[in-house]
Amino acid sequence: MLPSDNQESVNVRPAQEYEDPDKAGDSNHWQTVKSLLPYLWAPGRWDLRIRVIISLLLLVLAKFIGVYVPFLFKDAVDALTPVTGAPSVSAIALAVPTGLIVGYGIARVLTLLFGELRDAVFVKVGQHALRQIALSTFRHLHNLSLKYHLERKTGGLSRIIERGTRGIDFLLRFMLFNILPTLLEIALITGIFWVKFGLTYAAVTLVCLVSYIYFTASVTDWRLKFRREMNNQDTKANTKAIDSLLNFETVKYFTNETYESNRYDSALAAYESAAVRSQLSLTMLNVGQGLIISLGLVIVLWMGGSGVAEGRFTIGEFVLINSLLIQIYMPLNFLGFVYREIKQSLTDMEKMFEVVATNPDVLDRPGAEPLVAEGGAVAFNNVAFFYNENRQILHDVSFEVPAGTTTAIVGASGAGKSTISRILFRFYDISDGSVTIDGQDIRGVTQKSLRACIGVVPQDTVLFNDTILYNIRYGRPDATDDEVFEAARLAQIHDFIESLPEGYDAEVGERGLKLSGGEKQRVAIARTILKNPAILLLDEATSALDSQTEQEIQSAFEEISTGRTTLVIAHRLSTVVNADEILVMEQGRIIERGTHKVLMEAEGTYYAMWQRQRAVSEAEEKLVELASV
């Protein structure tokens, strides 16, 4: 027997359960299996299709030879069994059993050889299918709307994708080369019992096999509720762990290491409890399987032994019965393990395919053309927007940003400023009105071309955990080193990078944590300069910086915005005094507009905001002076 037949797999973890997992039945499983077939029978890839055909032929050949092996062993036993009253076996007579024994050994080697050749031929098909599925899932995740990713927990999503990919890998390897061969072997051996030993032997064997399969399937399905509970707790624990580690600094700020450990431990304790119940149910399954196999083996061997005693069978035929039973029970016992893992893999895959089946909220219209950006003039025309019907964010917003000019949007938090940037980038579609660039409605052009002509410097710059060179070049991956260096000079960060021991090859750390806020912003500016967009969007890009750093970066902004259509979303009014037009927003409406001079003369909301910020700035300067005394 195989040593790991009835052990839980430690490498394949099932996925999070459905909202109503008991309704996720066999029809869903079959749909999942069917969804894999196009990847195995790859369209247009006859090299892979030929590999599939050859693998199946090798599979059948290996099983036929494997079933014939016990017959060689039976003939060898009969040849070596002395006949009562006959003379001792001569050297010539020994040639017959010796040949059978050698043939027995060759047949076993051929069975193993054909099985290994089958795996070697099929591995390219399986790995290609796994690669295409993983790539398709990755692309789909990037095509989903911002709303989906804001509502998703990164830790849980990554766990679902990880387990789904493992489930596909398991299914590809075991469905074709364990389930199908086992079913073929069961059919062959049952037929042999019927033809050679009679209907009773075949019936008893078949009843035992069916009982084993039914028991395994029933108990496995019952056990899934424990596995699903393990999945839930595993996902929760993983989500909490990732969320805590991503916010490492915040945990340290509030000295909440113990609190975070307790939260994680509570999730692990729930997982532990579910795992114990799962193991106990596994023990019951293993014991039941052992009883069914042993009972069937005893009954058939007793019948065979009776046949030998009555002279109807030879000793070799009795050995043949035992060999066939052992041969069929070995894969059958393994089938129990494979069935459990396949059910769990299908659950994993269904959750991942549920993610893949999610439709983006924002889609290109049929026949959408690429945006033709000439000057980059932006216009919002009577725009209304809400995230949900009970909470409208923008109300009848209209403004224009002529090509090559700078427009600033200011207002209190929650006024709808950042929503305008997300709408312009078409992360969301508006509820009413229109947004145009050079007269083209952004809903009628492709999202890729729209976003290609807009460069963004956000408030919270997140960098990839790679080198400075990689992060700047991300603005245009095909840029040369010289172009990257020039972008860094324009962003006023080239000299700083050159002063580092590793230079442009310096690692920035997770989310750029090895760099200061100002350094991160300069990298983001260089990245945007390298992209060379027609429209520049600065979304509160200096609100988290100190005054001196803000002034330095502001000069970089003024340089790169020259000749570009620029939309500035700002909290600090000092950064927008030179804008061609300033829009003041309040509760999703534009309540004032004009230049800095015009708005100050009006002494309205903008004037009041300016006075408040000026008073705060003067107070901060006095504190600095006192501290330096």
C-alpha positions, -999 to +999 in steps of 0.1 A: +000+000+000+011+036-006+024+051+026+006+085+021-027+072+007-049+083+036-030+113+049-042+149+045-022+169+020-002+196+037+006+214+004-029+219-009-050+242+012-087+246+003-102+280-004-126+302+014-162+288+013-190+303-007-216+324+010-238+293+009-213+265+005-237+237+007-252+248-026-219+246-044-226+211-057-214+188-084-228+209-112-204+237-102-176+212-100-183+199-135-184+235-148-150+241-132-136+209-148-150+219-182-134+253-179-100+237-178-105+216-210-096+245-234-063+250-216-055+213-220-066+211-256-050+244-265-064+260-297-039+262-325-012+244-305-010+210-323+024+203-306+006+203-273-024+184-286-001+156-300+015+155-265-020+149-250-027+121-274+007+104-268+002+107-231-032+090-232-018+062-253+011+056-229-015+057-201-036+029-216-005+009-226+009+011-191-024-001-175-028-030-199+007-042-192+001-036-155-030-058-155-011-085-174+017-086-148-002-108-122-008-134-150+029-139-155+034-143-117+005-168-117+021-189-145+054-189-127+038-201-094+020-229-113+052-239-131+070-241-098+042-260-080+053-297-078+028-323-091+021-351-066+040-382-075+061-365-102+099-367-104+120-337-092+121-307-114+148-310-140+171-282-152+152-281-185+119-276-167+133-247-148+137-228-180+099-222-182+094-205-147+127-186-151+115-171-183+081-162-167+099-146-138+121-125-161+091-116-181+073-106-149+102-083-140+104-068-176+066-061-175+068-043-142+097-022-156+077-014-187+047-004-167+069+021-147+087+032-179+055+040-198+041+058-167+072+080-165+072+087-202+036+097-200+044+122-173+075+135-192+054+140-224+025+157-206+045+180-183+048+207-210+010+206-215+002+209-178+027+237-172+015+256-203-021+253-190-011+264-155+008+294-169-020+305-192-046+303-163-023+322-139-016+349-166-053+351-174-062+356-138-035+382-132-046+402-163-082+400-152-074+414-117-057+444-134-087+449-156-111+450-127-123+484-115-109+504-086-141+498-067-134+461-066-099+465-052-109+491-027-136+467-013-113+436-014-089+426+014-055+421-002-045+392+021-077+372+015-075+378-023-039+367-025-047+336-005-076+327-028-055+331-059-026+311-044-048+282-034-067+283-066-035+280-086-023+251-064-057+235-069-054+237-107-019+222-106-032+193-084-062+187-106-042+187-138-017+161-124-042+138-107-074+140-127-059+126-159-033+103-146-049+089-114-087+091-117-089+079-153-063+052-150-079+039-118-113+037-134-098+019-164-080-006-142-112-012-122-131-020-154-103-043-166-099-063-134-136-067-128-139-080-164-111-105-157-128-118-126-160-123-146-144-141-175-118-162-156-135-169-123-172-164-128-199-138-122-199-143-084-163-131-081-169-102-103-201-092-084-185-094-050-155-074-063-177-048-079-199-044-048-169-039-027-155-013-051-188+005-053-192+005-016-157+019-011-163+047-036-197+055-022-185+056+014-155+077+005-175+102-015-202+105+011-179+109+041-157+133+021-186+155+012-197+155+049-161+164+059-160+194+036-179+216+061-149+212+085-125+220+057-145+250+047-144+263+083-106+258+082-106+278+050-125+307+065-103+309+096-071+305+075-082+334+053-091+355+083-058+348+100-038+355+068-057+387+062-050+399+097-014+390+095-008+408+062-028+439+073-008+441+105+025+438+087+016+463+061+009+487+089+040+479+109+048+515+117+013+522+130+015+492+152+047+505+166+034+540+170+007+528+194+027+499+210+000+475+200+022+445+193+004+424+220-030+435+207-021+424+171-007+391+184-039+384+203-060+392+172-039+368+151-039+342+179-077+342+181-079+335+144-053+307+147-072+292+176-104+290+155-084+274+127-069+249+153-103+239+165-116+234+129-084+214+121-089+191+150-125+183+140-113+177+104-086+153+116-111+133+137-134+130+107-105+119+086-098+091+111-133+079+108-130+079+070-097+059+071-111+033+094-142+028+073-122+025+041-099-001+058-129-022+069-145-022+035-112-032+018-104-059+043-139-074+041-139-076+004-104-091+003-113-118+029-145-128+011-129-131-024-098-149-010-120-173+010-139-181-022-106-186-041-092-208-013-124-229-015-119-233-052-083-245-047-094-270-021-121-283-045-096-286-073-112-260-095-083-236-092-045-240-091-023-224-065-012-199-092-048-189-098-053-183-060-021-161-061-036-144-092-068-135-073-048-121-045-025-101-068-054-087-088-072-076-056-041-060-042-035-043-076-070-029-077-071-019-040-038+001-042-051+027-067-086+025-051-071+034-017-052+062-034-084+072-051-099+080-018-070+105-011-072+119-046-110+123-044-107+143-012-080+165-026-098+170-059-129+181-041-109+205-021-090+217-052-123+222-070-135+243-041-103+264-043-106+268-081-143+278-079-135+306-056-107+318-079-129+315-110-156+335-091-130+363-090-122+358-126-159+359-135-163+393-118-171+419-144-154+453-143-176+482-134-160+503-161-158+489-196-148+502-230-178+507-252-180+484-283-159+500-310-142+525-287-115+544-305-081+555-290-081+590-276-064+616-299-049+641-274-037+672-292-036+700-266-052+681-238-081+705-230-103+691-203-140+699-198-165+687-171-200+694-183-229+692-157-213+662-140-231+643-113-217+613-095-225+590-066-208+559-052-242+547-041-277+562-046-280+573-010-248+594-011-243+618-040-208+632-042-208+656-071-237+679-081-238+696-115-200+702-117-189+722-148-155+737-156-129+738-183-091+735-183-079+750-216-049+733-232-016+743-216-032+760-186-033+752-149-065+748-130-066+742-092-093+726-072-094+734-035-118+728-006-123+711+027-119+673+031-149+655+016-157+682-008-153+659-038-118+670-050-102+636-053-134+622-068-128+645-098-094+630-104-108+595-103-135+604-127-110+620-151-089+588-149-121+569-155-118+547-124-155+554-121-182+564-147-203+594-139-240+593-132-249+623-154-232+648-176-200+644-196-162+647-193-143+654-225-106+657-235-101+678-267-138+674-273-139+636-270-161+620-244-138+599-222-165+572-221-163+568-259-125+561-260-104+532-248-094+534-211-058+525-221-054+554-244-071+578-219-048+568-191-018+569-213-022+607-219-026+615-181+003+617-157-005+615-120+015+624-089-007+613-060-006+624-023+005+589-011+032+578-035+036+540-033+068+526-049+075+491-059+099+471-037+127+474-063+154+498-073+151+536-079+159+530-115+131+505-118+106+528-101+114+558-123+115+538-155+081+524-146+067+556-162+079+543-196+094+508-194+112+511-228+130+543-218+168+544-220+190+550-189+199+585-202+162+594-204+157+581-169+186+603-157+172+634-174+138+628-158+155+626-124+173+659-131+141+676-139+126+663-108+156+675-088+165+641-074+194+630-097+221+644-074+206+627-044+205+594-062+241+597-073+252+604-037+238+570-026+264+541-025+243+520-049+232+550-070+202+542-092+204+505-081+195+514-045+165+495-032+136+516-020+121+490+003+085+479+008+062+508-005+093+530-007+098+531+031+136+535+028+130+570+012+117+601+029+084+616+019+101+643-003+124+617-019+094+595-027+075+624-043+105+634-064+107+598-077+070+600-085+076+633-103+105+618-123+083+588-132+056+611-145+080+633-164+093+601-181+058+592-191+056+626-209+018+630-206-004+656-223-023+662-191-008+664-156-028+656-125-014+666-091-036+651-064-026+668-031+009+658-040+025+681-013+000+680+015+020+655+036+053+674+032+070+700+053+071+736+041+107+736+029+103+703+010+070+715-004+086+746-018+114+726-035+089+702-050+066+730-060+094+745-082+097+711-099+060+710-105+061+744-121+089+733-144+072+701-156+037+717-159+049+743-184+031+738-217+010+710-202-027+710-193-024+707-155-051+700-129-040+705-093-060+692-064-046+709-033-052+714+004-025+740+009-036+772-009+000+785-011+007+759-038-019+772-062-016+810-061-002+810-097-029+788-112-048+802-142-081+794-124-090+782-089-122+762-082-135+762-047-156+731-039-179+725-010-201+694-006-197+683-042-204+718-057-183+745-071-191+776-051-164+800-062-140+803-091-114+827-104-077+836-100-061+839-066-063+877-068-100+877-078-110+852-050-091+872-024-108+904-034-142+886-032-135+878+005-156+846+004-148+810+012-114+810-004-104+842+014-115+826+048-095+794+040-065+815+031-066+835+064-069+803+085-040+786+068-019+818+070-026+820+108-016+783+112+016+789+092+026+819+112+020+800+144+042+772+132+070+797+123+069+812+158+072+777+173+102+770+151+118+803+162+112+796+199+126+761+195+158+775+179+164+800+207 
